[in-house]
Amino acid sequence: MPAQGGSLKSLQARTDLAGGGGSTVMPAVPTTHGLYASPLTVGGQQLQVVLDAGSTPTYIFEGTAPNGSKSYEPGQSNTFEPVLNHNFSYYYDTGEVVQGTYGRDDMTFGSVALAEQLFGLINPQRGVSVNKTFAHGDPKFLYGIDAIIGVSAAETDAMYNSFLRRSLQPLLAEAVFTVDFPYAATGSIEFGAVDTSKFSGPLTYLNLTTSLAYTVAQKAITFGNHTFPWAADQSCTFDTGSTSLYLTQEMVTAYYQDVPGAYPVANVDGYVVPCDSVLPNVTIQFTETFPVTVSGQDLMLPYPPVQGCVGAVAVRSLSASIINVGQPFFYSQFMVFDWGGLRVGMAPKTVA
């Protein structure tokens, strides 16, 4: 979730399409850093976008990233329009700051064509700052990622809910999207429908505790011999834009005490662990009768070792009270993000 974001109430996203009551499916491919990216066409240019349930804005990188990868080129689009006299600025609770200008262009999102979409336009050489170094040495959103589309449940201003609520929702049969992220393999994201063939048993739905994010209540978190009851100042948020399971400092310290050879590294997003480690399972007790266990096998980040391997149990540097449920949880659970009903649903995935 963001710590804060700018406002642009005077600008409206526009689409020339009428509501169609449909759905669209997009592949989700793991990138170098482990985030899942999907294809997006902007102004005729093919980009890779992360659909981020933990944030609200839409922004696109332009030009060349510090790692040399090419991204969106406004000058190569016949439909790009700059938006003058407005600055884009967005602040993440992990410390990243993204700044730039605004623009409009036509997008193709899955099977849906959208005209004159509003987005932040970011030069990655000067429009991104971070408070820490990630395990690969650069901000995670510069690894083969050209754009971020926020799909948070939040209803904010005209900019920050423009894509999901103003552009896409009128075209969908249902105000939902689903996530199927297999470990280190291609999955899918579907908007507007729930594919019942992808999970077994009934879906369990949890009501959101706020309309600002996909945040729910939970009773306790357990791993090994440790149990941490729910604390009043904590929140538990589902986030497709996070590669880790973010817990409190006390929880993370206790977790890695049970992992021989694990050690924290300054300015690295997570603990370094021996690559042959057997990591403990983590169980989140959402209600008295509904626990979900994340396998320790899914809690090793799926990118190449640097100083060792990196555990996917970590602390959010600026928001120690946030329990952030990221991709390791989704490897075994089929997820339904129901922003229309302000709830999330989950069920074990169908085993092929």
C-alpha positions in Angstrom: 0.0 0.0 0.0 1.2 3.5 -0.6 2.1 5.9 2.2 0.6 8.8 0.2 0.0 9.8 -3.4 -0.6 13.0 -5.4 -4.0 14.3 -6.6 -5.1 15.1 -10.1 -8.9 15.5 -9.8 -9.2 17.7 -12.9 -8.0 15.0 -15.3 -10.3 12.2 -16.4 -9.5 8.9 -18.1 -11.6 8.4 -21.2 -12.7 5.4 -23.2 -14.7 5.2 -26.4 -16.0 1.7 -25.6 -19.4 0.9 -24.2 -19.9 -1.7 -21.5 -19.8 -5.2 -22.8 -20.3 -7.4 -19.8 -17.3 -9.5 -20.7 -14.0 -10.8 -19.3 -10.4 -10.9 -20.5 -7.5 -13.2 -19.6 -3.8 -12.3 -19.6 -0.7 -14.5 -19.1 1.4 -13.7 -16.1 5.1 -14.4 -16.6 7.7 -14.3 -13.8 10.5 -11.7 -14.4 14.1 -11.8 -13.2 13.1 -10.4 -9.9 10.2 -12.8 -9.4 7.3 -10.4 -10.1 4.7 -11.5 -12.6 4.3 -9.4 -15.7 1.7 -9.4 -18.4 1.6 -8.0 -22.0 0.3 -4.5 -22.6 0.2 -2.6 -25.8 0.5 1.2 -25.6 0.5 3.3 -28.7 1.3 0.2 -30.8 4.3 -0.7 -28.6 4.5 -4.0 -26.8 5.2 -3.6 -23.0 5.4 -5.7 -19.9 3.1 -4.6 -17.1 2.8 -5.6 -13.4 -0.8 -5.6 -12.2 -0.3 -4.4 -8.6 -3.1 -5.1 -6.1 -1.2 -3.1 -3.5 -1.3 0.3 -5.3 -3.7 2.5 -7.3 -1.8 4.5 -10.0 -1.0 3.6 -13.6 2.4 4.7 -14.8 4.8 3.8 -17.7 8.6 4.0 -17.9 9.9 5.9 -21.0 13.2 5.5 -22.8 16.0 3.4 -21.5 16.3 2.0 -18.0 19.6 1.9 -16.0 20.0 -1.8 -16.9 19.8 -0.9 -20.6 16.4 -2.3 -21.3 14.2 -0.3 -23.7 10.7 0.8 -22.7 7.9 3.0 -24.1 8.8 5.7 -26.6 6.2 8.5 -26.7 7.7 9.9 -29.9 7.1 6.5 -31.7 3.3 6.6 -31.0 0.9 8.4 -33.4 -1.8 8.5 -30.6 0.3 9.9 -27.6 -0.8 13.2 -26.1 1.2 14.9 -23.4 -0.7 16.3 -20.4 0.8 19.7 -19.7 1.1 21.6 -16.4 0.7 18.6 -14.1 3.3 16.5 -12.3 3.0 12.9 -11.4 4.2 11.8 -7.9 3.6 8.6 -6.0 5.1 7.3 -2.7 5.3 3.7 -1.7 5.5 2.6 2.0 8.7 0.6 1.2 10.4 3.9 0.4 10.3 4.1 -3.4 9.3 7.5 -4.9 8.1 7.6 -8.5 7.9 11.0 -10.2 7.3 12.3 -13.7 4.7 13.9 -15.9 1.4 12.7 -17.4 0.3 11.5 -20.8 -2.5 9.8 -22.7 -2.3 7.0 -25.2 -4.4 4.1 -26.6 -3.9 0.8 -24.8 -4.8 -2.8 -25.5 -5.2 -4.8 -22.3 -5.8 -8.5 -22.9 -8.6 -8.5 -25.4 -9.8 -5.0 -24.5 -8.9 -1.9 -26.5 -9.1 1.3 -24.5 -8.7 4.8 -26.0 -6.9 7.8 -24.6 -5.9 6.3 -21.3 -4.3 8.6 -18.7 -1.0 7.5 -17.0 2.1 8.8 -15.3 5.1 9.0 -17.6 8.4 8.2 -15.8 12.0 8.6 -16.9 13.7 5.7 -15.0 17.1 7.5 -15.1 15.8 10.4 -13.0 12.2 9.7 -11.9 12.8 6.8 -9.5 14.4 6.9 -6.1 14.6 4.2 -3.4 15.5 4.0 0.2 17.2 0.6 -0.1 18.9 -1.8 -2.6 17.0 -4.9 -3.5 18.7 -8.3 -3.8 19.7 -7.7 -7.4 21.0 -4.2 -6.8 18.3 -2.1 -8.6 14.7 -1.3 -7.8 12.6 -4.3 -8.5 10.3 -2.6 -11.0 13.3 -2.0 -13.5 13.8 -5.8 -14.2 12.0 -6.3 -17.5 9.0 -4.2 -16.4 7.8 -1.3 -18.4 4.7 -0.3 -16.6 2.7 -0.6 -13.4 -1.1 -0.7 -13.3 -2.5 -0.3 -9.8 -5.6 -2.6 -9.2 -6.1 -1.8 -5.6 -9.6 -1.8 -4.1 -9.3 1.8 -3.2 -11.7 4.4 -4.5 -9.6 7.6 -4.7 -9.4 10.4 -7.1 -9.8 10.5 -10.9 -6.2 9.6 -11.6 -5.6 6.8 -9.1 -8.8 4.8 -9.9 -9.0 5.7 -13.5 -7.9 2.5 -15.1 -9.7 -0.2 -13.0 -12.9 1.6 -12.0 -13.4 4.1 -14.8 -12.0 2.3 -17.9 -12.1 -1.4 -17.3 -15.0 -2.0 -14.8 -17.8 -0.8 -17.2 -16.7 -3.4 -19.7 -16.7 -6.4 -17.3 -19.4 -8.9 -16.4 -18.2 -8.8 -12.7 -16.0 -6.3 -10.8 -13.5 -9.0 -10.0 -10.1 -10.2 -11.1 -8.5 -13.6 -10.3 -4.8 -14.6 -9.9 -3.1 -17.9 -10.7 0.6 -17.6 -10.0 2.5 -20.9 -10.0 5.9 -20.9 -8.5 8.5 -19.7 -11.1 6.2 -20.6 -14.0 3.7 -18.8 -16.3 0.3 -18.2 -14.8 -2.7 -16.0 -15.6 -4.8 -13.0 -14.4 -8.4 -12.8 -15.5 -10.7 -9.8 -15.2 -14.5 -10.1 -15.1 -15.0 -13.8 -14.4 -14.0 -16.6 -12.1 -12.7 -19.8 -13.8 -14.0 -22.6 -11.5 -11.7 -25.2 -13.2 -8.7 -23.6 -11.6 -9.4 -24.5 -8.0 -10.8 -27.4 -5.9 -13.4 -27.2 -3.3 -15.4 -24.0 -2.4 -14.0 -20.5 -2.4 -13.6 -19.0 1.1 -14.4 -15.3 1.1 -13.1 -12.8 3.6 -14.6 -9.3 3.9 -12.2 -6.4 3.6 -11.7 -4.3 6.7 -11.2 -1.1 4.7 -12.1 0.1 1.2 -8.6 1.4 0.7 -6.9 -2.0 0.0 -7.4 -5.8 0.0 -6.9 -5.9 3.7 -8.5 -8.5 6.0 -8.5 -9.6 9.7 -6.6 -12.5 10.9 -6.3 -14.3 14.3 -2.7 -15.4 14.4 0.5 -16.3 12.5 2.3 -19.5 13.3 5.6 -21.1 12.3 7.7 -23.7 14.1 7.2 -23.3 17.8 6.2 -19.7 17.4 2.6 -18.2 17.5 2.0 -14.5 17.2 -1.6 -13.5 18.0 -3.2 -10.7 16.1 -2.3 -7.2 17.3 -4.7 -4.2 17.0 -2.2 -2.0 15.2 -1.5 -4.5 12.4 -3.1 -4.9 9.0 -3.0 -8.0 6.7 -3.0 -7.0 3.0 -2.9 -9.1 -0.1 -0.5 -7.7 -2.7 0.2 -9.1 -6.2 3.1 -6.6 -6.5 5.1 -8.1 -3.6 7.5 -11.0 -4.0 7.6 -11.8 -0.3 5.6 -12.5 2.8 6.2 -9.3 4.8 5.8 -9.7 8.6 6.8 -7.7 11.7 10.4 -7.4 12.8 9.7 -9.6 15.8 8.2 -12.3 13.6 11.0 -12.3 11.0 13.7 -12.5 13.7 12.0 -15.5 15.2 11.5 -17.1 11.8 15.2 -17.1 10.8 16.3 -18.2 14.2 15.1 -21.6 13.1 17.1 -21.5 9.9 20.8 -22.5 10.4 23.1 -20.1 8.5 20.5 -17.4 7.9 21.7 -13.8 8.3 20.3 -10.4 7.6 22.1 -8.2 5.1 21.9 -4.4 5.2 20.0 -2.9 2.3 18.8 -6.2 1.0 15.1 -7.1 0.7 15.1 -10.2 2.9 17.5 -12.6 4.7 20.2 -14.5 3.0 20.0 -18.3 3.6 21.9 -21.3 2.5 20.4 -22.5 -0.8 19.8 -26.0 0.7 17.8 -24.6 3.6 14.6 -26.2 4.7 12.5 -23.2 5.5 9.6 -23.4 8.0 6.0 -23.3 6.8 4.0 -20.3 7.8 0.3 -20.6 8.8 -2.0 -17.6 8.7 -5.1 -18.2 10.9 -7.7 -15.9 9.2 -10.6 -17.2 11.4 -11.1 -19.8 14.1 -11.9 -22.4 11.4 -9.9 -21.1 8.4 -6.1 -21.4 8.4 -4.0 -21.3 5.3 -0.4 -22.7 5.3 2.3 -21.3 3.0 4.8 -24.1 2.4 8.5 -23.4 3.3 9.4 -24.6 -0.2 7.5 -21.5 -1.6 9.4 -19.1 0.8 12.7 -19.1 -1.1 12.7 -16.3 -3.7 12.9 -17.8 -7.2 15.7 -15.7 -8.6 19.4 -16.7 -9.0 21.6 -16.8 -5.9 23.7 -13.7 -5.2 25.6 -14.1 -1.9 23.4 -17.1 -1.2 19.7 -17.6 -1.6 17.1 -15.1 -0.3 14.2 -16.0 2.0 10.8 -14.6 1.0 10.0 -13.7 4.7 11.0 -10.1 5.2 10.2 -6.8 7.0 8.7 -3.8 5.2 11.3 -1.2 6.0 9.0 1.8 6.7 5.9 0.0 7.8 6.8 -2.6 10.4 3.2 -3.1 11.5 2.0 -4.2 8.0 1.5 -7.9 7.3 1.8 -8.0 3.5 0.7 -11.2 1.9 2.6 -11.4 -1.4 3.3 -14.0 -4.1 4.4 -16.9 -2.0 0.8 -17.2 -0.7 -0.6 -17.3 -4.3 1.6 -20.2 -5.4 -0.8 -22.7 -3.8 -4.0 -20.6 -3.6 -6.3 -19.5 -6.4 -7.2 -15.9 -5.5 -10.3 -13.8 -6.3 -10.0 -10.0 -5.8 -13.6 -8.9 -5.6 -13.4 -5.1 -5.5 -17.1 -4.8 -6.3 -18.1 -6.8 -3.2 -15.1 -5.6 -1.1 -13.9 -9.1 -0.3 -11.2 -11.6 -1.3 -11.7 -15.2 -2.0 -9.3 -18.2 -2.0 -9.2 -21.9 -2.6 -6.5 -24.5 -3.2 -5.5 -24.7 -6.8 -6.6 -27.6 -8.9 -3.7 -30.1 -9.3 -3.1 -31.1 -12.9 
